[in-house]
Amino acid sequence: MSTLLMGTMFAIALPAGKAALDSLELGNATREVERELQTARMRAVSANRPMRVKLNCPEDGQYRLVEVTGIVATDGAGSRCDESQYGFPAPRDNDRATPEHDGPLRRLDSSIDALLGPELEFSPDGTTRLVVNGTVQTMTTDGVVQVERNGAIQEITVNALGRIALVR
């Protein structure tokens, strides 16, 4: 009788435990991305340089904080997330085309299914703008970054004033 009861309890608890683990991993991944957005904003202000967060760069589930140099060939480089070409930590030199404030390439856990959202640029005054096809645009609505795992989605919103918030 107790073996039957234990089997029933495990049958009930196992899916609940898996759902809790899925939720925990999704929350952790979302907080990682949110922290990178906060870091980009703080670095833009402290370095007095615009900073961008590139999502799915160079591959799905990867992201990187990059400095805007003002040099089109550097800022628009398709290899900008390649650490072998744009290293971390960056070399210090007097060449404006060399970004000094790029962050490391970050990777979400392989259990995360999708990382979706716009490329965001944080200005030295702390405000935020969208980057669409390399063109910086004023935000008219909040930017929304989504992290997805097993059909569940968590969102991070970023408004034009630079406020970054996890959506609960």
C-alpha positions as a LaTeX table, in Angstrom:
\begin{tabular}{lrrr}
\hline
Residue & $x$ (\AA) & $y$ (\AA) & $z$ (\AA) \\
\hline
Met1 & 0.00 & 0.00 & 0.00 \\
Ser2 & 2.75 & 2.47 & 0.87 \\
Thr3 & 4.56 & 1.73 & $-2.43$ \\
Leu4 & 1.40 & 2.65 & $-4.33$ \\
Leu5 & 1.04 & 5.83 & $-2.30$ \\
Met6 & 4.70 & 6.78 & $-2.88$ \\
Gly7 & 4.34 & 6.13 & $-6.62$ \\
Thr8 & 1.27 & 8.34 & $-6.77$ \\
Met9 & 3.05 & 11.12 & $-4.86$ \\
Phe10 & 6.03 & 10.98 & $-7.23$ \\
Ala11 & 3.71 & 11.03 & $-10.24$ \\
Ile12 & 2.14 & 14.22 & $-8.90$ \\
Ala13 & 5.34 & 15.88 & $-7.67$ \\
Leu14 & 7.52 & 15.26 & $-10.73$ \\
Pro15 & 5.62 & 17.54 & $-13.16$ \\
Ala16 & 5.30 & 20.22 & $-10.48$ \\
Gly17 & 9.05 & 20.06 & $-9.84$ \\
Lys18 & 9.84 & 20.29 & $-13.55$ \\
Ala19 & 7.55 & 23.32 & $-13.90$ \\
Ala20 & 9.27 & 24.97 & $-10.94$ \\
Leu21 & 12.70 & 24.29 & $-12.45$ \\
Asp22 & 11.59 & 25.67 & $-15.83$ \\
Ser23 & 10.31 & 28.81 & $-14.14$ \\
Leu24 & 13.52 & 29.22 & $-12.14$ \\
Glu25 & 15.74 & 28.86 & $-15.22$ \\
Leu26 & 13.59 & 31.30 & $-17.22$ \\
Gly27 & 13.73 & 33.82 & $-14.38$ \\
Asn28 & 17.50 & 33.50 & $-14.07$ \\
Ala29 & 18.01 & 34.04 & $-17.81$ \\
Thr30 & 15.69 & 37.06 & $-17.82$ \\
Arg31 & 17.54 & 38.63 & $-14.90$ \\
Glu32 & 20.88 & 38.08 & $-16.70$ \\
Val33 & 19.64 & 40.03 & $-19.72$ \\
Glu34 & 18.11 & 42.72 & $-17.48$ \\
Arg35 & 21.45 & 43.17 & $-15.68$ \\
Glu36 & 23.25 & 43.56 & $-19.01$ \\
Leu37 & 20.78 & 46.29 & $-20.02$ \\
Gln38 & 21.37 & 48.03 & $-16.66$ \\
Thr39 & 25.13 & 47.72 & $-17.17$ \\
Ala40 & 24.86 & 49.24 & $-20.65$ \\
Arg41 & 22.97 & 52.23 & $-19.30$ \\
Met42 & 25.40 & 52.77 & $-16.42$ \\
Arg43 & 28.43 & 52.39 & $-18.68$ \\
Ala44 & 26.99 & 54.88 & $-21.20$ \\
Val45 & 26.62 & 57.45 & $-18.45$ \\
Ser46 & 29.95 & 56.79 & $-16.70$ \\
Ala47 & 32.04 & 56.57 & $-19.91$ \\
Asn48 & 30.09 & 59.38 & $-21.61$ \\
Arg49 & 29.73 & 57.11 & $-24.66$ \\
Pro50 & 26.61 & 55.63 & $-26.27$ \\
Met51 & 26.34 & 51.88 & $-25.61$ \\
Arg52 & 24.22 & 49.24 & $-27.36$ \\
Val53 & 23.03 & 45.79 & $-26.39$ \\
Lys54 & 23.00 & 43.45 & $-29.38$ \\
Leu55 & 20.73 & 40.41 & $-29.01$ \\
Asn56 & 21.32 & 37.07 & $-30.75$ \\
Cys57 & 24.73 & 38.28 & $-31.71$ \\
Pro58 & 26.49 & 36.42 & $-33.24$ \\
Glu59 & 24.15 & 33.46 & $-32.59$ \\
Asp60 & 20.75 & 32.83 & $-31.02$ \\
Gly61 & 20.83 & 33.11 & $-27.24$ \\
Gln62 & 23.96 & 35.24 & $-27.19$ \\
Tyr63 & 24.20 & 38.95 & $-26.52$ \\
Arg64 & 26.82 & 41.61 & $-26.09$ \\
Leu65 & 27.20 & 45.14 & $-24.84$ \\
Val66 & 29.06 & 47.24 & $-27.42$ \\
Glu67 & 30.32 & 50.81 & $-27.47$ \\
Val68 & 29.18 & 53.17 & $-30.23$ \\
Thr69 & 32.39 & 54.68 & $-31.61$ \\
Gly70 & 30.86 & 56.97 & $-34.21$ \\
Ile71 & 32.85 & 55.18 & $-36.91$ \\
Val72 & 30.41 & 53.55 & $-39.34$ \\
Ala73 & 32.78 & 50.74 & $-40.32$ \\
Thr74 & 33.16 & 49.75 & $-36.65$ \\
Asp75 & 29.60 & 50.35 & $-35.41$ \\
Gly76 & 28.03 & 48.57 & $-38.38$ \\
Ala77 & 30.50 & 45.69 & $-38.55$ \\
Gly78 & 28.79 & 42.33 & $-38.86$ \\
Ser79 & 31.62 & 40.87 & $-36.79$ \\
Arg80 & 31.02 & 43.21 & $-33.86$ \\
Cys81 & 30.12 & 40.32 & $-31.55$ \\
Asp82 & 33.23 & 38.37 & $-32.53$ \\
Glu83 & 35.58 & 38.64 & $-29.57$ \\
Ser84 & 38.55 & 37.65 & $-31.72$ \\
Gln85 & 38.07 & 40.87 & $-33.72$ \\
Tyr86 & 36.62 & 43.10 & $-30.99$ \\
Gly87 & 38.19 & 41.74 & $-27.84$ \\
Phe88 & 37.30 & 41.93 & $-24.21$ \\
Pro89 & 38.94 & 43.53 & $-22.46$ \\
Ala90 & 39.53 & 45.95 & $-25.26$ \\
Pro91 & 42.95 & 47.32 & $-26.12$ \\
Arg92 & 43.60 & 50.91 & $-25.11$ \\
Asp93 & 44.85 & 53.09 & $-27.94$ \\
Asn94 & 44.19 & 56.48 & $-29.48$ \\
Asp95 & 42.25 & 55.11 & $-32.47$ \\
Arg96 & 38.58 & 56.19 & $-32.25$ \\
Ala97 & 37.61 & 53.11 & $-34.27$ \\
Thr98 & 38.80 & 50.85 & $-31.44$ \\
Pro99 & 35.99 & 50.37 & $-28.93$ \\
Glu100 & 37.27 & 50.52 & $-25.36$ \\
His101 & 34.07 & 49.72 & $-23.48$ \\
Asp102 & 32.69 & 46.57 & $-25.13$ \\
Gly103 & 31.59 & 43.88 & $-22.72$ \\
Pro104 & 32.16 & 40.15 & $-22.96$ \\
Leu105 & 30.02 & 37.96 & $-25.17$ \\
Arg106 & 27.27 & 36.48 & $-22.98$ \\
Arg107 & 25.45 & 33.19 & $-23.58$ \\
Leu108 & 22.10 & 32.19 & $-22.16$ \\
Asp109 & 21.65 & 28.65 & $-20.86$ \\
Ser110 & 21.01 & 26.20 & $-23.68$ \\
Ser111 & 17.57 & 25.46 & $-22.20$ \\
Ile112 & 16.36 & 28.93 & $-23.27$ \\
Asp113 & 14.40 & 28.71 & $-26.52$ \\
Ala114 & 14.40 & 32.34 & $-27.66$ \\
Leu115 & 15.76 & 35.81 & $-26.93$ \\
Leu116 & 13.71 & 38.42 & $-28.78$ \\
Gly117 & 13.69 & 42.17 & $-28.87$ \\
Pro118 & 15.05 & 45.30 & $-30.47$ \\
Glu119 & 18.61 & 46.53 & $-30.42$ \\
Leu120 & 18.70 & 49.29 & $-27.81$ \\
Glu121 & 21.12 & 52.19 & $-27.51$ \\
Phe122 & 21.72 & 53.95 & $-24.21$ \\
Ser123 & 22.88 & 57.56 & $-24.44$ \\
Pro124 & 25.35 & 59.27 & $-22.08$ \\
Asp125 & 22.40 & 61.13 & $-20.52$ \\
Gly126 & 20.80 & 57.78 & $-19.60$ \\
Thr127 & 18.01 & 57.85 & $-22.18$ \\
Thr128 & 17.26 & 55.02 & $-24.59$ \\
Arg129 & 16.75 & 54.82 & $-28.34$ \\
Leu130 & 15.99 & 52.01 & $-30.77$ \\
Val131 & 18.41 & 50.89 & $-33.46$ \\
Val132 & 16.61 & 49.70 & $-36.60$ \\
Asn133 & 18.78 & 48.49 & $-39.49$ \\
Gly134 & 21.68 & 50.51 & $-38.12$ \\
Thr135 & 19.64 & 53.70 & $-37.79$ \\
Val136 & 19.02 & 55.19 & $-34.36$ \\
Gln137 & 15.39 & 56.14 & $-33.77$ \\
Thr138 & 13.55 & 57.87 & $-30.96$ \\
Met139 & 11.40 & 55.51 & $-28.93$ \\
Thr140 & 7.67 & 56.16 & $-29.13$ \\
Thr141 & 6.73 & 53.09 & $-27.08$ \\
Asp142 & 8.58 & 50.92 & $-24.61$ \\
Gly143 & 11.11 & 48.48 & $-26.02$ \\
Val144 & 10.28 & 44.94 & $-24.98$ \\
Val145 & 12.86 & 42.17 & $-24.66$ \\
Gln146 & 11.44 & 38.66 & $-24.30$ \\
Val147 & 13.07 & 35.49 & $-22.99$ \\
Glu148 & 11.26 & 32.22 & $-23.75$ \\
Arg149 & 11.58 & 28.72 & $-22.34$ \\
Asn150 & 9.17 & 25.84 & $-23.02$ \\
Gly151 & 6.40 & 28.19 & $-24.13$ \\
Ala152 & 6.68 & 30.48 & $-21.08$ \\
Ile153 & 7.79 & 34.06 & $-21.72$ \\
Gln154 & 9.18 & 36.72 & $-19.40$ \\
Glu155 & 9.59 & 40.31 & $-20.51$ \\
Ile156 & 11.83 & 43.25 & $-19.77$ \\
Thr157 & 10.61 & 46.71 & $-20.71$ \\
Val158 & 12.84 & 49.69 & $-21.42$ \\
Asn159 & 11.37 & 53.15 & $-21.84$ \\
Ala160 & 12.77 & 56.21 & $-23.58$ \\
Leu161 & 13.99 & 57.67 & $-20.26$ \\
Gly162 & 16.11 & 54.57 & $-19.68$ \\
Arg163 & 13.93 & 52.90 & $-17.05$ \\
Ile164 & 14.46 & 49.13 & $-17.23$ \\
Ala165 & 11.92 & 46.85 & $-15.56$ \\
Leu166 & 11.17 & 43.16 & $-15.32$ \\
Val167 & 7.52 & 42.54 & $-16.11$ \\
Arg168 & 5.95 & 40.37 & $-13.42$ \\
\hline
\end{tabular}
